[in-house]
Amino acid sequence: MLPVNLGKSLIDIDFTMIQKFSRKITLLGCVLCFCAAASADDAIDAAYNPEPEKQLNFRVFLDSREIGYHRVRVAPAIEGKRVSVEANFNVKVLFISAYSYQHSAEEQWKGDCLESIETETIENGDQFFVRSQLADNGLTIDSHLGQDALTGCIRSFAYWDVNRLDADRLLNTQTGKHVPADISSLGDSEIEIDGVKVPARQYVLRAEDADIKLWYGLDNEWLGLETAVKGGRTLSYVRTLDLADARKI
């Protein structure tokens, strides 16, 4: 949905060209709601996995201006998790839309590795897609750029779980590129959630010429994101919590 999962989740904005984001968005993962009339597989997953489903909601800001949202839903599944992502950004200049972005993704994880992924992205009217096919030693990725065979344990920019970001390469869910990445801890910190400062652990993820700051609660729940973009601007994700979420932090 940064998406977000905005993953791409990495956003590079060129304000010298009518404030248009460049195509460097790595969506942080945001979430399509699972239909209430779930399939039989959902019932089986629930029976085998008592872990509750959770949804992470973020407001997205360019400096102090709110430009959209990023949502991630994580549901238990047999031997893994199902993750849905939804992101929507709209940057206006003088009441005219200068940039629009919609992204949706469905991911199936087995353990800590991606088993399947399907994404759709529309950026200023241009359409992109990523599809996967399970292979004997990894995944075959189809995208608007062509086909690529990836081997080993494949991971995406799964901001919702800091441990899954600890990989030499991560899959960009907008472009289908498998890019070098590195994450490191910045130590203890704090972040403001719904007007209240809460303790957090801060990390920085470096990938595709961008440094993305990430905050997680003491229980490793994803709480926030911030990255610098061109023109001296700052893109940030601000978590919104319901009462049940607040009691966990």
C-alpha positions as CSV (number, residue, x, y, z in Angstrom):
1,M,0.0,0.0,0.0
2,L,4.3,2.8,0.3
3,P,1.5,0.6,0.4
4,V,1.2,1.3,2.1
5,N,1.7,-0.7,0.5
6,L,2.3,3.1,-1.0
7,G,4.0,-0.2,-1.0
8,K,5.4,0.6,-4.9
9,S,5.9,1.3,-1.2
10,L,8.6,3.8,-2.1
11,I,7.3,7.1,-3.5
12,D,9.4,9.5,-5.5
13,I,7.7,12.8,-6.3
14,D,8.9,15.2,-9.0
15,F,7.3,18.5,-8.2
16,T,9.0,20.2,-11.2
17,M,6.5,18.3,-13.4
18,I,3.1,19.5,-12.1
19,Q,3.7,17.8,-8.8
20,K,3.5,14.3,-10.3
21,F,4.7,11.3,-8.4
22,S,7.2,9.3,-10.3
23,R,6.6,5.6,-10.7
24,K,8.5,4.6,-7.6
25,I,5.7,3.5,-5.4
26,T,6.2,0.3,-3.5
27,L,3.0,-0.4,-1.9
28,L,3.2,-1.1,1.6
29,G,0.7,-3.4,1.8
30,C,-3.1,-2.1,2.1
31,V,-6.2,-4.4,2.3
32,L,-9.2,-5.4,0.3
33,C,-11.9,-6.5,2.8
34,F,-12.6,-10.2,2.7
35,C,-16.2,-10.8,1.7
36,A,-18.6,-11.7,4.6
37,A,-19.7,-14.6,2.5
38,A,-16.3,-16.2,2.8
39,S,-15.4,-19.4,1.0
40,A,-15.2,-22.8,2.6
41,D,-11.5,-22.3,2.8
42,D,-12.0,-19.5,5.2
43,A,-13.9,-21.7,7.6
44,I,-11.2,-24.3,7.4
45,D,-8.5,-21.7,8.0
46,A,-10.3,-20.4,11.0
47,A,-10.7,-23.9,12.4
48,Y,-7.0,-24.6,12.1
49,N,-5.8,-21.1,13.1
50,P,-7.3,-19.6,16.3
51,E,-5.3,-16.4,15.7
52,P,-7.7,-13.5,15.1
53,E,-7.8,-11.5,11.9
54,K,-6.5,-8.0,12.1
55,Q,-6.8,-4.8,10.1
56,L,-4.3,-2.0,10.0
57,N,-5.6,1.4,8.9
58,F,-3.5,4.4,7.9
59,R,-4.1,8.0,6.9
60,V,-1.6,9.1,4.2
61,F,-0.1,12.6,4.3
62,L,2.1,14.6,1.9
63,D,3.7,17.0,4.4
64,S,0.6,18.2,6.4
65,R,-1.9,17.5,3.6
66,E,-3.9,14.3,3.8
67,I,-3.9,12.6,0.3
68,G,-5.5,9.2,0.9
69,Y,-5.4,6.0,2.9
70,H,-3.6,2.6,3.1
71,R,-5.3,-0.4,4.6
72,V,-3.9,-3.9,5.3
73,R,-5.9,-6.9,6.5
74,V,-4.1,-10.0,7.8
75,A,-6.0,-13.2,8.2
76,P,-4.8,-16.6,9.5
77,A,-4.6,-19.4,7.0
78,I,-3.5,-23.0,7.0
79,E,0.3,-22.9,7.4
80,G,0.4,-19.2,6.9
81,K,-1.5,-16.0,6.4
82,R,-3.6,-14.3,3.8
83,V,-3.0,-10.6,3.3
84,S,-5.2,-8.0,1.5
85,V,-4.0,-4.5,0.7
86,E,-5.9,-1.4,-0.6
87,A,-4.4,2.0,-1.2
88,N,-5.8,5.2,-2.7
89,F,-4.0,8.5,-3.1
90,N,-5.2,11.7,-4.8
91,V,-3.0,14.9,-5.0
92,K,-4.8,18.0,-6.0
93,V,-3.4,21.4,-7.1
94,L,-5.9,24.2,-7.3
95,F,-8.8,21.7,-7.1
96,I,-7.4,19.8,-10.1
97,S,-6.2,16.3,-9.6
98,A,-2.4,16.3,-10.4
99,Y,-1.8,12.7,-9.4
100,S,-4.0,9.7,-8.7
101,Y,-3.1,6.2,-7.5
102,Q,-5.1,3.1,-6.7
103,H,-3.5,-0.2,-5.7
104,S,-4.9,-3.5,-4.5
105,A,-3.1,-6.7,-3.7
106,E,-3.9,-10.3,-2.5
107,E,-1.0,-12.3,-1.0
108,Q,-0.9,-15.8,0.3
109,W,2.0,-16.6,2.7
110,K,3.2,-20.0,3.7
111,G,5.3,-19.6,6.8
112,D,7.5,-16.5,6.1
113,C,7.5,-17.0,2.3
114,L,5.2,-15.8,-0.4
115,E,3.2,-18.6,-2.0
116,S,1.1,-16.4,-4.3
117,I,0.5,-12.8,-5.1
118,E,-1.9,-10.9,-7.4
119,T,-2.0,-7.1,-7.7
120,E,-3.6,-4.3,-9.7
121,T,-2.4,-0.7,-9.9
122,I,-3.8,2.3,-11.7
123,E,-1.5,5.3,-11.7
124,N,-2.7,8.4,-13.5
125,G,-4.8,6.2,-15.7
126,D,-1.9,3.8,-16.5
127,Q,-2.6,0.2,-15.5
128,F,0.0,-2.3,-14.0
129,F,-0.3,-5.8,-12.7
130,V,1.7,-8.5,-11.0
131,R,0.7,-12.2,-11.0
132,S,2.6,-15.3,-9.7
133,Q,2.8,-19.0,-10.4
134,L,4.2,-21.4,-7.9
135,A,7.3,-23.1,-9.1
136,D,9.4,-26.0,-7.7
137,N,12.0,-23.7,-6.3
138,G,10.2,-20.4,-5.9
139,L,7.8,-18.2,-7.9
140,T,7.4,-17.2,-11.5
141,I,6.3,-13.6,-11.7
142,D,4.3,-12.1,-14.6
143,S,4.0,-8.3,-14.8
144,H,3.7,-5.5,-17.4
145,L,7.5,-5.8,-17.6
146,G,7.4,-9.4,-18.6
147,Q,8.2,-12.7,-16.8
148,D,10.8,-13.4,-14.2
149,A,11.7,-16.6,-12.3
150,L,12.5,-16.1,-8.7
151,T,14.1,-18.8,-6.5
152,G,14.2,-19.4,-2.8
153,C,12.0,-17.8,-0.1
154,I,10.4,-14.7,-1.8
155,R,9.2,-11.8,0.4
156,S,7.4,-8.6,-0.5
157,F,7.5,-5.1,1.2
158,A,5.4,-6.6,4.0
159,Y,5.5,-3.6,6.4
160,W,2.8,-5.3,8.5
161,D,5.5,-7.6,9.9
162,V,9.0,-6.2,10.4
163,N,10.6,-9.7,10.5
164,R,9.5,-10.3,6.9
165,L,11.4,-7.2,5.8
166,D,14.7,-8.9,6.9
167,A,15.7,-10.2,3.5
168,D,18.4,-9.4,0.9
169,R,15.7,-8.8,-1.7
170,L,12.1,-7.8,-1.6
171,L,9.4,-8.0,-4.3
172,N,8.0,-4.7,-5.5
173,T,4.2,-5.4,-5.7
174,Q,3.6,-2.7,-8.3
175,T,6.4,-3.4,-10.8
176,G,7.2,-7.1,-10.0
177,K,10.9,-6.3,-9.6
178,H,12.9,-8.2,-7.1
179,V,15.0,-5.5,-5.6
180,P,17.9,-5.3,-3.1
181,A,16.9,-4.2,0.4
182,D,18.3,-3.8,3.8
183,I,16.7,-3.1,7.1
184,S,18.3,-1.9,10.4
185,S,17.1,-1.0,13.8
186,L,17.3,2.6,15.0
187,G,16.4,1.6,18.6
188,D,13.7,2.7,21.0
189,S,11.5,5.6,20.0
190,E,7.9,6.9,20.3
191,I,5.2,7.8,17.9
192,E,1.9,9.7,18.2
193,I,-1.2,7.6,17.6
194,D,-4.6,9.4,17.8
195,G,-3.1,12.2,19.8
196,V,-1.3,10.0,22.3
197,K,2.5,9.3,22.3
198,V,3.2,5.6,22.6
199,P,6.5,3.7,23.0
200,A,7.8,2.2,19.8
201,R,10.8,0.6,18.0
202,Q,12.1,2.5,15.0
203,Y,13.7,0.9,11.9
204,V,15.0,2.2,8.5
205,L,14.4,0.2,5.3
206,R,16.7,1.0,2.4
207,A,15.6,0.0,-1.1
208,E,15.4,1.5,-4.5
209,D,17.3,4.7,-3.6
210,A,14.9,5.4,-0.7
211,D,15.2,5.4,3.0
212,I,11.9,4.4,4.7
213,K,11.5,5.0,8.4
214,L,9.1,2.5,10.1
215,W,7.7,2.4,13.6
216,Y,6.5,-0.7,15.5
217,G,4.9,-1.2,18.9
218,L,6.5,-3.2,21.6
219,D,4.4,-6.2,20.3
220,N,5.8,-5.6,16.8
221,E,2.5,-4.1,15.5
222,W,3.1,-1.7,12.6
223,L,2.4,1.9,13.7
224,G,3.8,4.3,11.2
225,L,5.9,5.1,8.1
226,E,7.8,8.2,6.9
227,T,10.0,8.8,3.9
228,A,11.5,11.9,2.2
229,V,10.5,12.6,-1.4
230,K,11.7,15.1,-4.0
231,G,11.0,18.7,-3.5
232,G,11.9,18.5,0.2
233,R,8.5,16.9,1.0
234,T,7.7,14.2,3.4
235,L,5.3,11.3,2.8
236,S,3.9,9.7,6.0
237,Y,1.5,7.1,7.2
238,V,-0.4,7.8,10.4
239,R,-2.1,4.8,12.1
240,T,-5.6,5.1,13.3
241,L,-6.8,2.8,16.0
242,D,-10.0,1.4,17.3
243,L,-10.4,0.9,21.1
244,A,-9.4,-2.8,20.9
245,D,-6.1,-1.8,19.1
246,A,-5.4,0.9,21.6
247,R,-5.5,-1.5,24.5
248,K,-2.8,-3.7,22.9
249,I,-0.3,-0.8,22.7
